[in-house]
Amino acid sequence: MEEFEIAAKTVAQAIKQAEKQLGIKRDQFEVAVVRKGKAGILGVGGEEAVIKVKPLAPPEKDVITVATEVLETLLTLMGITGKVQASSDEVPVALGVEGDDLGILIGRRGQTLASLEYIVKLIVATRLKAWLPLSVDVAEYKKRRRDSLERLALHLAEQVKSRSRAMTLEPMPAGERRIIHLTLANHPDVTTHSMGEGENRKVVILLKQS
């Protein structure tokens, strides 16, 4: 968790200020006193107290409950019917949505799903005062997409090997490029690298240099 440094006239005032700034209670963060501070003489030579504050990680049960509630609320606001379920009771939290006609939540190449996941992360982080690892999947899209990309990577690797020439894939989001790289990381004959900028960044598969 990220640490925050707060200064005030006294340690007690700094702690009160920390509660106000972070929007959480005293038992939800750790305090380390950097400097106790001193009043000085007639207002001269005084020093402010300085503390370091570190929010405590919320219990895993709370994270899962809040994340599930947030996603369910978003679906309701969007007028979409779907069942939200956590794949386990541990962090990192993985939420899945099941139901009929959920393609609208996935979007072209998973772009809508990526945006939904980010919004859920943002709201959960705001409510729990901590940025936590969290993923959202819809109708197992990510799993199916990962399996498809792994098969594609292995197929193209064989093409590169048999034709002795590099092959370039279509532009992909960073997460999908990572799947290609990891799938072929230990391949005996080919290697990979990314090229391009921004949304046009793509993976190139080429023969290893002998």
N, C-alpha and C positions, 0 to 999 in steps of 0.2 A: 504494500500500500504506500501511496505517496505521503511524504512528510511535509508539514507546513510549519513555518517559523512565525511566531506571533510575539509582538512586543507591547508592553503596557507598563503602567507605573508600578504595579505589583504583580506577583505570580498569580494571586487570586483573580485579579482583574484580567490578566491575560487568558486565564482559563475560561472566564465568563465570556470574553471576546471570542474565544475559539468556539464555544457552544453556539454563539450567535452567528458567526461566519459560516460554520459548517452545517448549522441547522440540526445538530444532534446533541444528545445528552452526554454528560461527563463520563458515564460508564461505557460509552461507545467509542472512546478514543484514549490512546496512551499519551502521557505527558512526560517529557524529559526537560528538566530545568537547565537551560544554558547559562543564564545569569540571573541571580536573585534580585538584583537592582538595589539602589540605595537612594535615599531622599535628598542627600546633599545638605548644604548649610545655606539657609535663606534663599533656597531655590537655585543655588549655584553648585556645580560639581556633581549633580545627581545623575544616576544612570537608570534607564528603564530595565525592567525585568524582561527576559527573553525566554520563551519556551519553545520546544519543538513538539508538535502534535501529530500523531499518526492514527488515523481512523482504524478501528478494529474490523477485521473481515466479518461480515454477518454470518450467522450459522447457515450451513448448507440447506437446511430445511426452509429457512426464510427465503433464501435465494430462489429456490425452486418454486415456492409458493407465489412469490412476487412476480417472477418471470412468467409463470403460467397465467396468473391473473391479468398481467399486462397484455399478453398475446390474445387471450380470450376477449378482453375488452376491445382491442383493435379490430378483431374479426367481427364483433357485434356492431361496432361503429361503421364498418365497411359493408354491413348487411350480408356477411358470408357465414354460412353454417359449416362448422368443422369441429372435430373433437381434438383438443390439445392434450398431449400426454408427454411427460418427461421420460426419457429412455432409461434413466437411473435416478437414484436419490443422492448423487454425489456431484461435486463441482469438478470439471466444467459441466455446465448444464446443457443438455441437448434436448430441445423440444421438437416434437413432430406433430404435424396437423394432418388428420385423415378425414376424408369425406368425399362428396361427389362434386364434380365440376369445379375443381380448385385451380385450374390452369391460370386463372386471373391472378392468383397469388404468386405464380412462378414467373410469368412474363417471358419475353424473348431472351433466350440464353440465360435464364435465371436472374435477369436484372431486377425484376420486381421483388423476387425472393430476397436478393441481397439487400435491397433497400428496406424491406420489412424487418429483416434480421438486425440491421443497423438501428432502426427506430426502437425496436424492443430493447436492444443493448443500452441505448441512450436513456430511455425511460427508467429501466431497472437501475442503471448507474445513478441516476438522479435521486431515485427513491431510497436506495441503500447507501448512498454516498461513497460508492466504490465502483470502479470499472472492472467487471468480472467476465471471465471467458464464458461465452454463451453462443450456441448455434441454434438455428431454426431450419427445419426441413419441412417440405410439403409433399405428401404422397410419395415419400422416399425418392424425390427427384434427385437430390444430391448423391444418394447411393447409386441410383441408376446411371446418372451422368458420370460418376467416378468409374464405374465398371466399364462404361462405354469408352471413356477416354483411355483407360488402361489397355483395352483391347485394340483401340486405334493405334496407340503408341507402339505396341508390340508388332502389329501388322505393318506399320510404316517402317519400323526398324528393319524388318525382313526385306521390304522393298528397297530400302537404302543399301542394304548389304548385297542384294542380288543385282541391282543396277549400278552399284558403285557411284552413286551420285546423291547429293544432299536433297532433302525434301523439306519444304516449309509449310507449316500448318496455318490455318486461318487465325486471325487475331482472337485472343482469348483473355478473359480476366485473369488476374494474378493467381487466384486459387486453382484455376484449371491448368494454367501453365505449370504450376508446381506439381500437379499430378503427373503430367507428362515427364517432367524432369526426374521425379522420384521413381517412376515406373522403369525408366531406362538408366537409372543411376549406376547399376551394376551390370549393365549389358556388356558382353565381351567384345562386341564389334562396333557399336555406335556410341556417340556421345550427343549431348544437346546443349544449345545455348539460346538465349532470347535475343531478339532484335526488334527495332522499332521503338516508338514512343507512345505513351499514353494508351488510348483505346486501340491503337494499331499495333501494339506490341504482340509478337508472335514467337513461336518456338521453331527452331531449325534443328532437324535431325541429320547428322552427318557421320561418315565413317571415322573411326578413330585413326589417328596417324600411327603408322607402324614404325 
